Each structure stands twice: as structure tokens, then as C-alpha cells.
Amino acid sequence: MARSGKHSFDLTILAFFAVLASFTTVLLRTNFLISTLLFFGLPSCYLSCRRMGLVKKSALFSLLFTVPLTTFLDYMAVLDKSWFVPVTVFDSRLFGVVPYEDFIWAFFFVYLIVIFYEYFLDHGKEGDGLPKSIVYMVLLFNSLLAVFFLILKIDPEMLHIEFFYLKGGIIVALIPLVLVLSFFPALRKKCFATVAYFSPLFLFFELSGLYANQWEFNEGKFVGLVGISRLRFPIEELIFWIILGSVWILSYYEFFADDKN
């Protein structure tokens, strides 16, 4: 009962943060960086303070996961016009294309998912570190990054893939998710339980960000668009990020960085 009461209080605080972030973004039309810190940084800090022993493992995994993936996925997404941030607070962009806000967003996005999962559902042990199996993820992602750099040097146009959001989502998100949950069915209930919190959070972030003109999907090739009032975003965004975003990331986390139970 004590744990249940504590978790109810924590979830109430997290819900308050989501409402606060939404209203602040819409009313003040904050930039991408500020909204990222409000939607993901603020709850990340709260859960980190509640369980400091979960910080090291969650942060290190998030860093190893997001840096290589964000580098090539976001570059290719911008190249295909699947995703574009028109205004950046920084003086430059990576390769002249990717805003550095993407890396900050990606880190806190993954970090919040992992620490939320450990705090509420997996009951991670204080001070746990990453297992040796994380080396395989690092090798995989950095091998892909090396191939990306090679192609970027030889012929950048090869990185332009039509319907990149759909194809990338299937390869990077959907297939690993299906495989992990098929081989480790005990994870299904815990992983999908995160959807109840993260799907509304991601939807609020999406809609308020579009309202504040923080990013756009105007010219990309998509399966279709979802419309809520005047705000429109791809069906791929709805499926791979808003609905399944937390689940497919946790499939990587459990397979490479946790106990698969």
C-alpha cells in the first residue's frame, strides 16, 4: 500500500508537469529546446531525485543509444523532408542539417522512458550498472554510424530514401520490438504499461510543438496525415513515436541493458 500510495503521488506530479509544459508551450510559444526541457527534462529530474541510484544506468544507456542513432536517423529524416526544425537556438547545425536540439530531445526522451520504467515497473536496483551485453549495442550502432559517414563522404544522395519515416520506423522500431517481445513474452505487460503515460505525453508534446511552429512535416512523403484541428502530423509519427515510442525503446533497453525479465 505504501508503494502504491507513493506511486500515485508521483504519477500525479508527472501529470501536472505534462499539463504545465503544454500550457507554457502554447501560451508562450516556447522554442523546441525549452519545450524539450519542460516535457522531458523536468519529469526526468523529478524521478532522478526520487531514485538517485537509477540515474547512472539510465543516463549511460540513453547516451549510448541516442548519439549514434540521432546522428544518422535525423540527418536522413531531414534529407527526405520527413522532419524539419525551422528555428534553432544554436549558431550552426550538424553537417549543416541536423539541429543540436535533436540530440538534447533524444537524450531526455529516452532517459525519461528508461527511468520511468525502472522506477514504476521494473523496480531497478539502486546503483545497477550496464551489463557486458551493452557492448553489442554499441558495436551495432557505431557500425551503422561508420557506414553512414562513409556514404556521406562518397555519395550523400544515397542517404536520400523516399518514405524514410515508414521504412526507418519498420527497420529500427517495429521489427526489433516484435522480435524481442516474441522471444521474451514476459516483457509485454510491463513494456506496454508505459503507453498509458507516454502516449498522452507524446501527443501533448506533438500538438503543442506544432502549434508553436517548432517543427514541420510539410514536404515529406508519408503514408498519410492525422489531423487534429489545423494541426497535422504523419501516421508514422502516431504509430512509431506517440503510440509505440516508449515500447520499442524499452525493447532495446531490455535486450541489451537489462535482464529480459
Secondary structure, DSSP 8 states (H G I E B T S, - for coil): -HHHHHHHHHHHHHHHHHHHHHHHHHHHT--HHHHHIIIIIHHHHHHHHH-GGGHHHHHHHHHHHHHHHHHHHHHHHHHTTS-B-S--SSS--BTTTB-THHHHHHHHHHHHHHHHIIIIII---TT----TTHHHHHHHHHHHHHHHHHHHHH-GGGG--TTHHHHHIIIIIIHHHHHHHHH-TTHHHHHHHTHHHHHHHHHHHHHHHHHTTS-B-SS---S-EEEETTEEEEHHHIIIIIITHHHHHHHHHHHHHS---
